[in-house]
Amino acid sequence: MINGILWKLRTGAPWRDLPERFGPWKTCHERLRRWSADGTWGRILSAAQIATLKTWKILVKLRCCPRRATAIVQAILVLHRVEADRHAG
């Protein structure tokens, strides 16, 4: 379900165009609506942000190139910005 919601938010396509591999569009839409209303979506994003920070710290400890570590973290954060932009607009 989360991948279906992220696909919809990333593409801006109508819910009815959601690819079948993500499940029924009505289920994804209803889950996003309910999770946004009860705070579940915010908790998911907070957990993802914490995981992102931990990922960056692990990459640095593994002596991953700082540029590469930053690029990986930035790619993860793009997913978070999609939801933030959706709520701001």
ABEGO torsion letter per residue (X at the ends): XAAAAAAAAAAGBBAAABBAAAEBAAAAAAAAAAAAAAGAAAAAAAAAAAAAAAAAAAAAAAGBBAAAAAAAAAAAAAAAAAAAAAAAX
